[in-house]
Amino acid sequence: MPGWEGSDRRLRLPPDWDKIRKRILRRDSYRCKIRNPHGQRCTEPAVDVDHIVNNDDHRESNLQAICDWHHKKKSGAEGAAARTAAIRRTAKKFTRTEAHPGLL
């Protein structure tokens, strides 16, 4: 599910998130903080504030201004990693208790 649908993330944000968000955007001059592999900063305007480390740490040192494209890319990668981890946890729980019928 893309976006906020099916997520409790918005509920876990602090009540003053809008003020924090505005402060971070101002701090970062409304410019995306993501850098390419060569260390060059993205030139797109920042419209979102993102957690650098994906958790509920809302300290300003863990927040960055980010453009829409990079935010979608980063969030998509984090979501895919979480889904993969969940599948692996589920797969580890399954253990065969009998021999495979083709091996009998």
N, C-alpha and C positions, 0 to 999 in steps of 0.2 A: 504494500500500500504506500503510494508516494505521499509526501507531504506530512501534514499533521494527522491525517486520518489514521485511526487505530493506534495512536501514540498518546502516552500520558505525559509527554515531555513538557508541554505547555503548563500543565498542572504543577510540575516540579520546579518551575521558575519562581524566583522570589516575587513577592507582591509589588515591589518597586522596579520590576524588570524594565519597564518603559524608560524610566529615568536612567538606569544603568546603561541601557542600550544607547540612548542619546549621548551619554557621557563618553562611551567608548568610541562611537562614531566621530565625535568631536576630537577626542584625543588622537585618533588615527587619521585626522584630516579628511574624513570621508573617502579614503582611498583603501582599496583592497591590500591587505598585508601579506598575501600569499606571494611567495617568490618561486621563480622557475628554477630548474636545475643549475642555471648559471648564476643564480643569486640576484637576478633582476626582479624588482617588485612589479606586480601586475599593475597595469595602468588604468584598469576599470574602476569606476566609482563604487564605493562600498554602500550596500543597501541593507546588509544584515550584520548581526554580531554573532560570532561563533565561539564555541568553547574550543580552545586549542587542544586540550586533552578531553576526550569525550566522557564526561562524567557530570556530576551535579556540583562541581566546584565553580561557584559564581564570582570568585574573586577577580578583580580587574586584571591581575597578572595572568589569568587563564582565559581571558577574552580578547578577541581581535575583530576588527572590522573586516568584512569580506564581501566580495562581489557576488551577485546572484549565481553566476556560472560556477565559480569555485565552491560556493556553498552547496550547490546541488551535487557537484562532483564529490566533494568530501563526505557529505551526508550519505550519498548513495554507496560509497565505498564502505563507510562505517556500518550501514544497514546490511550490506552484503556480507561483511565479516561477521556480524552478529547472527545472521541467518545460518551461515556456514558453521559457526561454533555450536548453534543449537542443534543442527542436523548431526554434527559429530557427537554431541553429548547423547542424543537419542540413539544413534547407531551403536555407541559403546554399551548401552544398556541391554541391547539384544544379544543374547548368547544362545546358540543352538543347543538344545538338550538331547537331540537325537541325531543319528547319522542322516545325511542327505539321502533321499530315496534312490538317487542315481548311483550312489556308492554302495548300496546294499548288495 
